[in-house]
Structure formats: C-alpha cells, structure tokens
C-alpha cells in the first residue's frame, strides 16, 4: 500500500471522462477503482487529496506516470480565457480530470470498438475480449490481449462477440500488427502530426479514432477528438459567436472553430476538450 497526496485529481471524473474503459468501480464502503494497464493491476482509493494505491511498490512510478501526476493542471485551468464562460464552467466542473498515459495497442482496439457505441457497451465488449483472449492477472481480471493473442480470433469469432462491422477492422489491424506493418514502437516515436498520418493509413482508423489514440495514449495533449458530443458543443457554444462561419464549408466548420477558440491552448487543447466532454455528459 502506498499513499500519495495530489490536487486537481478526481478518480470518478477520470473514470467517467470517456478516455479509459478498464477503470472500474470496486465494491466496498470506500470509493475506489480497479485499473489494468500493460499487464499491471491496481486498486486505487481516494479521500479528498489523498490517494491510496494497492500494487507492488516497484510499480508506483508506472502508475504516477499513467495518471500524469507530475503535470501542472492548475496552470492550464488558470490560462482559460475568462470571456469563455462555457469553458470556464466546464473546467470548474471537471478540474479533477487528468489525461492518462495508456497503452497504444489497447487504445487502438478500444477506440475502434467505440465507434457508434455507448461507454457501457464499449466496456462490456472490451471486457469480453480480455476474458476470452487476455492473460489472467488474478482471479478477477485479465490483461488486455496482445496483438498475437487477439490475432488468434477469427473474423467469425470476433463477430460472435457482437462487434458488428468493427470485427473486420480489428482483424485486419491485428494482422498488420503481427506482421510488422503496424509498428507500435515506431508509432510511439512520432510527433502528433506524424502519429495522425501514420494511424490513418490503417483500415478502420479515421481521424476521430486517431486523435483519441494520440490524446489518451501517446500523450499528444494538443489532440482534439471530435465526437457527437464535441460537435454539438462547438456548434451550439462557439459557432454563433464566430464571424463568417456561415461561409465556411460544412466539412471544415469544427476545424475552423477549434483553431479560432482553442489554438491559444497550444500544447494542451486536448485537456480543454476533456473538460467540455465531461461537463456536457456529467454536470
């Protein structure tokens, strides 16, 4: 057991922020969560600014990095334009969110699964894959399957797990990873633009999924994924105040609004995206 002190950190907000699908509430009197990452298992509890981590002591640096505990989120919030009342309210509501540093392979597969799915449905499908193909970590939970383990599944096996049209994407991505076409080490060496370009060369990975992988795994926290929630926010909160937006082609409206209102948060616009996503769904 290890005890850490931190601020601008809230386990429930992180779990509900849509960036992680294997952070699950623990049963018991104390509020806590189980987390699985890169073959490691953690049970973590929070009381105000105190975190209690149950894991081998040698893994503490890994989990500190995973939860991005050494980054100054207070200064990011302090930099918000005071005239942007929506973003100010969103940051106040979700100020305990941190951008996790998750495994690229897991994020690729889970965000391919996430297309047109609710968070509970995504969690259920991810756990089904882990139970079927992942290595057991204890009597309660399995690790996320490696490319080789998941590639043991046939297309029919994946379809039987109710993955729908996503099954063919997952099967092709597994084959690409196993034969080296998808090089995960190379992916981790790229900058944001390079990562986006590289990811989108693979079957089933579009701009939104690539941005999610960049933000929630590769820690390119300037990435700004646009899903249905963010699209709605941009059109409702930012389009009405943007002169000339009606002249912009529909396909470039969101890109234009993001550039105009979020480029000032250079290097951490994705944190603002998370505040907005959480605020819209949970506050």
TORLO-38627 format. One record per residue: z, y negated, x of N, C-alpha, C in turn; residue number from 1. Coordinates in steps of 0.1 Angstrom, whole numbers. Layout:
BEGIN
{{Z,Y,X},{Z,Y,X},{Z,Y,X},NUM}
...
This chain:
BEGIN
{{0,12,8},{0,0,0},{0,-13,9},1}
{{-9,-22,6},{-10,-35,13},{-9,-46,3},2}
{{-2,-56,6},{0,-68,-2},{-7,-80,4},3}
{{-16,-87,-3},{-23,-99,2},{-21,-110,-8},4}
{{-21,-122,-2},{-20,-134,-10},{-34,-141,-10},5}
{{-38,-146,-22},{-50,-153,-22},{-51,-163,-34},6}
{{-60,-172,-34},{-62,-181,-46},{-76,-180,-50},7}
{{-80,-186,-61},{-93,-186,-66},{-98,-171,-67},8}
{{-90,-163,-72},{-94,-149,-73},{-87,-143,-86},9}
{{-96,-136,-94},{-91,-130,-106},{-99,-117,-109},10}
{{-91,-106,-108},{-98,-93,-109},{-105,-91,-122},11}
{{-99,-95,-133},{-106,-94,-146},{-119,-102,-147},12}
{{-118,-114,-142},{-131,-122,-142},{-142,-116,-133},13}
{{-138,-111,-122},{-148,-104,-113},{-154,-92,-120},14}
{{-145,-84,-126},{-149,-71,-133},{-159,-75,-145},15}
{{-156,-86,-151},{-164,-90,-163},{-176,-99,-160},16}
{{-179,-101,-147},{-189,-111,-144},{-203,-105,-143},17}
{{-204,-92,-145},{-218,-86,-145},{-224,-82,-132},18}
{{-216,-83,-121},{-221,-80,-108},{-218,-67,-103},19}
{{-208,-60,-109},{-203,-47,-104},{-201,-38,-116},20}
{{-206,-26,-116},{-205,-16,-127},{-196,-5,-124},21}
{{-189,-5,-112},{-179,6,-109},{-165,0,-106},22}
{{-162,-11,-112},{-149,-17,-112},{-143,-15,-125},23}
{{-134,-5,-127},{-130,-1,-140},{-115,-2,-142},24}
{{-110,-6,-153},{-96,-8,-155},{-88,5,-154},25}
{{-76,4,-148},{-67,15,-147},{-58,15,-159},26}
{{-54,27,-163},{-44,29,-173},{-30,27,-168},27}
{{-22,20,-175},{-8,17,-170},{-3,4,-174},28}
{{10,2,-171},{16,-11,-175},{12,-23,-167},29}
{{8,-21,-154},{3,-32,-146},{-12,-33,-147},30}
{{-17,-46,-148},{-31,-47,-148},{-37,-44,-135},31}
{{-47,-35,-134},{-53,-31,-122},{-67,-25,-124},32}
{{-74,-23,-113},{-87,-17,-114},{-89,-7,-103},33}
{{-98,3,-106},{-103,12,-95},{-117,6,-91},34}
{{-119,7,-78},{-132,3,-73},{-137,13,-63},35}
{{-150,16,-64},{-157,25,-55},{-168,18,-47},36}
{{-168,19,-34},{-179,13,-26},{-181,20,-13},37}
{{-193,24,-10},{-197,31,3},{-188,42,6},38}
{{-185,50,-4},{-177,62,-2},{-162,60,-1},39}
{{-158,48,-4},{-144,44,-3},{-138,42,-18},40}
{{-126,45,-19},{-119,44,-33},{-107,35,-31},41}
{{-106,25,-40},{-95,16,-40},{-89,15,-54},42}
{{-75,13,-54},{-68,9,-66},{-62,-4,-63},43}
{{-65,-14,-71},{-60,-28,-68},{-54,-34,-80},44}
{{-43,-41,-78},{-35,-47,-88},{-33,-62,-85},45}
{{-31,-70,-95},{-29,-84,-93},{-18,-90,-102},46}
{{-9,-97,-96},{1,-105,-103},{0,-119,-97},47}
{{-6,-128,-105},{-8,-142,-101},{-16,-143,-88},48}
{{-11,-148,-77},{-19,-149,-65},{-16,-137,-55},49}
{{-10,-127,-60},{-6,-115,-52},{-14,-103,-55},50}
{{-21,-98,-45},{-29,-85,-47},{-22,-74,-40},51}
{{-22,-62,-47},{-16,-50,-41},{-28,-40,-41},52}
{{-31,-36,-28},{-42,-26,-26},{-36,-13,-22},53}
{{-41,-2,-29},{-37,11,-26},{-49,18,-20},54}
{{-49,20,-7},{-60,26,1},{-55,28,15},55}
{{-62,36,23},{-58,37,37},{-58,24,44},56}
{{-48,21,53},{-46,8,59},{-59,4,67},57}
{{-65,14,73},{-77,11,81},{-89,6,73},58}
{{-88,7,60},{-99,2,51},{-97,-12,46},59}
{{-85,-18,49},{-82,-31,44},{-92,-41,48},60}
{{-97,-42,61},{-107,-51,64},{-120,-50,56},61}
{{-123,-37,53},{-135,-35,45},{-134,-41,31},62}
{{-122,-39,25},{-120,-45,11},{-119,-60,12},63}
{{-113,-66,22},{-112,-80,23},{-127,-86,24},64}
{{-135,-79,31},{-149,-84,32},{-156,-81,19},65}
{{-154,-70,13},{-160,-66,0},{-157,-77,-11},66}
{{-145,-82,-12},{-141,-92,-22},{-143,-106,-17},67}
{{-149,-108,-5},{-152,-121,1},{-140,-130,1},68}
{{-129,-124,6},{-116,-132,6},{-115,-143,16},69}
{{-124,-143,26},{-124,-153,36},{-133,-165,34},70}
{{-139,-165,22},{-148,-177,19},{-140,-187,10},71}
{{-143,-200,13},{-136,-211,6},{-143,-214,-7},72}
{{-139,-208,-18},{-145,-211,-31},{-140,-224,-37},73}
{{-128,-229,-32},{-123,-242,-37},{-132,-253,-34},74}
{{-138,-253,-22},{-147,-264,-18},{-160,-263,-26},75}
{{-164,-251,-30},{-176,-250,-38},{-174,-257,-51},76}
{{-162,-254,-57},{-159,-260,-70},{-158,-275,-69},77}
{{-151,-279,-59},{-149,-294,-57},{-162,-301,-55},78}
{{-173,-294,-51},{-186,-301,-49},{-194,-303,-61},79}
{{-189,-297,-73},{-197,-298,-85},{-199,-312,-90},80}
{{-211,-316,-94},{-214,-329,-99},{-205,-332,-111},81}
{{-196,-342,-110},{-187,-345,-122},{-195,-349,-135},82}
{{-207,-353,-133},{-215,-356,-145},{-220,-344,-152},83}
{{-220,-332,-145},{-224,-320,-152},{-212,-313,-159},84}
{{-210,-317,-171},{-198,-313,-178},{-198,-298,-181},85}
{{-210,-293,-184},{-211,-278,-187},{-207,-270,-175},86}
{{-213,-273,-163},{-209,-265,-151},{-195,-268,-147},87}
{{-190,-279,-149},{-176,-282,-146},{-167,-273,-155},88}
{{-170,-272,-167},{-162,-264,-176},{-163,-249,-173},89}
{{-176,-245,-169},{-178,-231,-166},{-170,-227,-153},90}
{{-170,-236,-143},{-163,-233,-131},{-148,-232,-133},91}
{{-143,-241,-142},{-129,-241,-145},{-125,-228,-152},92}
{{-134,-223,-161},{-131,-211,-168},{-132,-198,-159},93}
{{-142,-198,-150},{-144,-186,-142},{-141,-188,-127},94}
{{-131,-197,-124},{-128,-200,-110},{-122,-188,-102},95}
{{-119,-177,-108},{-114,-166,-101},{-125,-156,-97},96}
{{-138,-159,-100},{-149,-151,-96},{-152,-152,-81},97}
{{-154,-141,-74},{-160,-141,-61},{-172,-132,-60},98}
{{-181,-135,-52},{-194,-128,-50},{-191,-116,-41},99}
{{-192,-104,-47},{-189,-91,-40},{-200,-88,-30},100}
{{-196,-81,-19},{-205,-76,-9},{-206,-61,-11},101}
{{-216,-57,-20},{-218,-43,-24},{-229,-36,-16},102}
{{-230,-23,-17},{-239,-15,-10},{-253,-18,-16},103}
{{-263,-21,-7},{-277,-24,-12},{-283,-12,-20},104}
{{-281,0,-16},{-287,11,-23},{-282,12,-37},105}
{{-269,11,-38},{-263,11,-52},{-267,0,-60},106}
{{-268,-12,-55},{-273,-23,-63},{-287,-22,-67},107}
{{-296,-17,-59},{-310,-15,-63},{-310,-6,-75},108}
{{-304,6,-74},{-305,15,-85},{-298,10,-98},109}
{{-286,4,-96},{-278,0,-108},{-285,-12,-115},110}
{{-292,-21,-107},{-298,-32,-114},{-312,-28,-119},111}
{{-318,-18,-114},{-330,-12,-121},{-325,-6,-134},112}
{{-314,1,-134},{-309,6,-147},{-305,-5,-157},113}
{{-301,-16,-152},{-295,-27,-160},{-306,-34,-169},114}
{{-319,-32,-166},{-329,-39,-174},{-328,-35,-189},115}
{{-326,-45,-197},{-326,-44,-212},{-314,-35,-216},116}
{{-303,-36,-209},{-291,-28,-212},{-279,-37,-213},117}
{{-269,-33,-221},{-256,-40,-221},{-248,-35,-210},118}
{{-237,-42,-206},{-229,-38,-195},{-222,-25,-198},119}
{{-216,-22,-209},{-210,-9,-212},{-220,2,-210},120}
{{-233,0,-215},{-243,10,-214},{-247,13,-199},121}
{{-247,2,-191},{-250,3,-177},{-239,12,-170},122}
{{-227,8,-173},{-215,15,-167},{-216,30,-170},123}
{{-219,33,-183},{-220,47,-187},{-231,55,-180},124}
{{-242,49,-178},{-253,55,-171},{-250,57,-156},125}
{{-244,47,-150},{-241,47,-136},{-231,59,-133},126}
{{-221,59,-142},{-211,70,-140},{-217,84,-142},127}
{{-226,85,-151},{-233,98,-153},{-241,102,-141},128}
{{-248,93,-134},{-254,96,-122},{-245,100,-111},129}
{{-233,93,-110},{-224,96,-100},{-217,110,-102},130}
{{-214,113,-114},{-208,126,-117},{-217,137,-114},131}
{{-230,135,-117},{-240,146,-116},{-244,148,-101},132}
{{-245,136,-93},{-252,137,-80},{-243,132,-69},133}
{{-232,125,-72},{-224,119,-61},{-214,128,-55},134}
{{-209,125,-43},{-199,133,-36},{-185,130,-42},135}
{{-177,140,-46},{-164,137,-51},{-155,130,-41},136}
{{-148,120,-45},{-139,113,-36},{-124,117,-39},137}
{{-122,121,-51},{-109,126,-55},{-111,134,-69},138}
{{-100,137,-76},{-102,145,-88},{-106,136,-100},139}
{{-108,123,-97},{-111,113,-108},{-125,107,-107},140}
{{-130,107,-95},{-142,99,-94},{-151,103,-82},141}
{{-164,101,-83},{-174,104,-73},{-180,92,-67},142}
{{-184,93,-55},{-191,82,-48},{-205,80,-55},143}
{{-211,69,-52},{-225,67,-57},{-234,76,-49},144}
{{-243,83,-55},{-252,92,-48},{-261,85,-38},145}
{{-262,92,-26},{-271,87,-16},{-286,88,-20},146}
{{-296,82,-13},{-310,84,-17},{-313,99,-17},147}
{{-308,107,-7},{-311,121,-6},{-305,129,-18},148}
{{-293,126,-21},{-286,132,-33},{-293,129,-46},149}
{{-297,117,-48},{-303,113,-61},{-317,118,-61},150}
{{-324,119,-50},{-337,124,-50},{-338,139,-54},151}
{{-327,146,-54},{-326,160,-59},{-329,160,-74},152}
{{-327,149,-81},{-330,149,-95},{-345,148,-97},153}
{{-350,156,-106},{-364,155,-110},{-366,143,-120},154}
{{-378,139,-123},{-380,129,-133},{-375,134,-146},155}
{{-376,146,-149},{-371,152,-162},{-356,151,-163},156}
{{-350,154,-151},{-335,153,-150},{-330,139,-153},157}
{{-337,129,-148},{-333,115,-150},{-336,111,-164},158}
{{-347,116,-170},{-350,112,-184},{-339,118,-193},159}
{{-334,130,-189},{-324,137,-197},{-311,129,-198},160}
{{-309,121,-188},{-297,112,-187},{-298,100,-195},161}
{{-309,99,-203},{-312,87,-212},{-315,74,-204},162}
{{-322,76,-193},{-326,64,-185},{-339,58,-190},163}
{{-346,65,-199},{-358,59,-205},{-368,56,-195},164}
{{-375,45,-196},{-386,41,-187},{-381,39,-173},165}
{{-368,36,-172},{-363,34,-158},{-363,46,-150},166}
{{-363,58,-156},{-363,70,-148},{-375,71,-138},167}
{{-386,67,-142},{-398,67,-133},{-396,57,-121},168}
{{-390,46,-124},{-387,36,-113},{-377,42,-103},169}
{{-367,48,-108},{-356,54,-100},{-362,65,-91},170}
{{-370,74,-97},{-376,85,-90},{-384,80,-78},171}
{{-393,70,-81},{-402,65,-71},{-394,58,-60},172}
{{-384,50,-63},{-375,43,-53},{-368,54,-45},173}
{{-363,64,-51},{-356,75,-43},{-366,81,-33},174}
{{-378,84,-37},{-388,90,-28},{-391,80,-17},175}
{{-393,67,-20},{-396,57,-10},{-384,56,0},176}
{{-372,57,-4},{-360,56,5},{-359,68,14},177}
{{-362,80,8},{-361,92,16},{-372,94,26},178}
{{-383,88,24},{-394,90,34},{-395,77,43},179}
{{-386,68,41},{-385,56,50},{-394,45,47},180}
{{-401,45,36},{-409,34,31},{-400,22,27},181}
{{-389,26,20},{-378,16,17},{-368,18,28},182}
{{-367,8,37},{-358,9,49},{-346,0,46},183}
{{-335,6,42},{-323,-2,38},{-317,-10,50},184}
{{-317,-4,62},{-312,-12,73},{-321,-24,76},185}
{{-334,-23,75},{-343,-34,77},{-340,-45,66},186}
{{-338,-40,53},{-335,-49,42},{-323,-58,46},187}
{{-313,-52,51},{-301,-59,54},{-302,-69,65},188}
{{-313,-68,73},{-315,-77,84},{-323,-90,80},189}
{{-328,-90,68},{-337,-101,63},{-330,-112,58},190}
{{-336,-124,58},{-331,-136,51},{-334,-135,36},191}
{{-330,-145,29},{-332,-145,14},{-346,-143,10},192}
{{-355,-152,16},{-369,-151,12},{-375,-138,16},193}
{{-372,-133,28},{-377,-120,33},{-372,-109,24},194}
{{-360,-109,20},{-354,-99,11},{-361,-99,-2},195}
{{-363,-110,-8},{-370,-111,-21},{-384,-106,-20},196}
{{-392,-110,-10},{-405,-105,-8},{-406,-90,-6},197}
{{-397,-85,2},{-397,-70,5},{-393,-62,-7},198}
{{-382,-66,-14},{-378,-58,-25},{-389,-57,-36},199}
{{-396,-68,-38},{-406,-68,-49},{-418,-61,-46},200}
{{-419,-55,-34},{-431,-46,-32},{-428,-32,-37},201}
{{-416,-29,-42},{-413,-16,-47},{-414,-15,-62},202}
{{-419,-3,-66},{-421,0,-80},{-408,-2,-89},203}
{{-409,-10,-99},{-397,-12,-108},{-388,-23,-104},204}
{{-391,-30,-93},{-382,-41,-88},{-389,-54,-90},205}
{{-385,-62,-100},{-391,-75,-102},{-382,-86,-97},206}
{{-385,-98,-100},{-378,-110,-95},{-364,-110,-98},207}
{{-360,-107,-111},{-346,-107,-115},{-338,-96,-108},208}
{{-343,-84,-107},{-336,-73,-100},{-334,-77,-86},209}
{{-345,-82,-80},{-344,-85,-65},{-334,-96,-63},210}
{{-333,-106,-71},{-323,-117,-70},{-309,-111,-71},211}
{{-307,-102,-81},{-294,-96,-82},{-290,-88,-70},212}
{{-299,-80,-64},{-296,-73,-51},{-293,-83,-40},213}
{{-300,-94,-39},{-298,-104,-29},{-284,-110,-31},214}
{{-280,-114,-43},{-268,-121,-45},{-256,-111,-44},215}
{{-256,-100,-51},{-244,-91,-52},{-243,-81,-41},216}
{{-253,-80,-32},{-252,-70,-21},{-254,-77,-8},217}
{{-266,-83,-6},{-270,-89,7},{-263,-102,10},218}
{{-255,-107,0},{-247,-119,1},{-256,-131,5},219}
{{-268,-132,-1},{-276,-144,-1},{-271,-152,-13},220}
{{-261,-159,-11},{-255,-165,-23},{-262,-178,-28},221}
{{-274,-180,-23},{-282,-190,-29},{-291,-184,-39},222}
{{-291,-171,-41},{-299,-164,-51},{-294,-168,-65},223}
{{-304,-169,-74},{-300,-174,-87},{-308,-166,-98},224}
{{-302,-154,-101},{-309,-145,-110},{-310,-151,-124},225}
{{-321,-150,-131},{-323,-155,-144},{-324,-143,-154},226}
{{-314,-141,-162},{-315,-131,-173},{-315,-138,-186},227}
{{-314,-131,-197},{-315,-138,-210},{-304,-148,-212},228}
{{-292,-145,-207},{-280,-155,-208},{-283,-168,-200},229}
{{-287,-167,-188},{-290,-178,-180},{-302,-186,-185},230}
{{-312,-179,-189},{-324,-185,-195},{-320,-194,-207},231}
{{-311,-189,-216},{-307,-196,-227},{-299,-208,-223},232}
{{-290,-207,-213},{-282,-218,-208},{-291,-229,-203},233}
{{-300,-226,-195},{-309,-235,-188},{-317,-243,-199},234}
{{-322,-237,-209},{-330,-243,-219},{-321,-252,-228},235}
{{-309,-247,-231},{-300,-255,-240},{-293,-266,-233},236}
{{-288,-264,-221},{-280,-274,-215},{-287,-284,-205},237}
{{-298,-279,-199},{-304,-286,-188},{-318,-292,-192},238}
{{-326,-284,-200},{-339,-289,-204},{-339,-302,-211},239}
{{-330,-304,-221},{-330,-317,-228},{-328,-329,-220},240}
{{-322,-328,-208},{-319,-340,-200},{-329,-341,-189},241}
{{-339,-333,-188},{-349,-333,-177},{-362,-339,-182},242}
{{-364,-351,-176},{-377,-358,-180},{-389,-351,-175},243}
{{-399,-350,-184},{-411,-344,-180},{-412,-329,-181},244}
{{-401,-323,-186},{-400,-308,-186},{-410,-302,-196},245}
{{-414,-310,-206},{-423,-305,-216},{-437,-304,-210},246}
{{-440,-310,-199},{-453,-309,-192},{-454,-297,-183},247}
{{-442,-291,-180},{-442,-280,-171},{-446,-267,-178},248}
{{-455,-259,-171},{-458,-246,-178},{-446,-238,-181},249}
{{-446,-231,-192},{-435,-223,-197},{-430,-213,-186},250}
{{-439,-208,-178},{-435,-198,-168},{-427,-204,-157},251}
{{-428,-218,-156},{-421,-224,-144},{-409,-233,-149},252}
{{-406,-233,-162},{-395,-241,-167},{-382,-238,-160},253}
{{-378,-226,-160},{-365,-222,-154},{-364,-225,-139},254}
{{-375,-222,-132},{-376,-225,-118},{-374,-240,-116},255}
{{-381,-248,-124},{-380,-263,-123},{-366,-268,-125},256}
{{-359,-263,-136},{-346,-267,-139},{-336,-263,-128},257}
{{-338,-251,-123},{-329,-246,-112},{-330,-255,-100},258}
{{-342,-259,-96},{-345,-267,-85},{-338,-281,-87},259}
{{-340,-287,-99},{-336,-300,-101},{-321,-301,-102},260}
{{-314,-291,-108},{-300,-293,-111},{-291,-285,-102},261}
{{-296,-275,-94},{-288,-266,-86},{-292,-266,-71},262}
{{-302,-273,-67},{-306,-274,-53},{-295,-281,-45},263}
{{-287,-290,-52},{-276,-297,-45},{-265,-287,-40},264}
{{-265,-275,-45},{-255,-265,-41},{-262,-255,-31},265}
{{-269,-261,-22},{-276,-253,-12},{-267,-243,-5},266}
{{-272,-231,-5},{-264,-220,1},{-254,-213,-7},267}
{{-251,-219,-19},{-242,-212,-28},{-245,-214,-43},268}
{{-257,-217,-46},{-261,-219,-60},{-258,-206,-69},269}
{{-258,-194,-63},{-256,-182,-70},{-241,-181,-75},270}
{{-232,-188,-68},{-218,-189,-73},{-218,-197,-86},271}
{{-226,-207,-87},{-226,-215,-99},{-233,-207,-110},272}
{{-243,-199,-107},{-249,-190,-117},{-238,-181,-123},273}
{{-230,-175,-114},{-219,-166,-119},{-209,-173,-128},274}
{{-205,-185,-125},{-196,-193,-134},{-203,-195,-147},275}
{{-215,-198,-148},{-222,-200,-160},{-224,-187,-168},276}
{{-227,-177,-162},{-229,-164,-169},{-216,-159,-175},277}
{{-205,-160,-167},{-192,-156,-172},{-187,-165,-184},278}
{{-189,-178,-182},{-185,-188,-192},{-192,-185,-206},279}
{{-204,-183,-205},{-212,-181,-217},{-208,-168,-224},280}
{{-205,-158,-217},{-201,-145,-223},{-187,-143,-226},281}
{{-178,-149,-219},{-164,-145,-220},{-154,-157,-224},282}
{{-158,-169,-223},{-149,-180,-226},{-151,-186,-240},283}
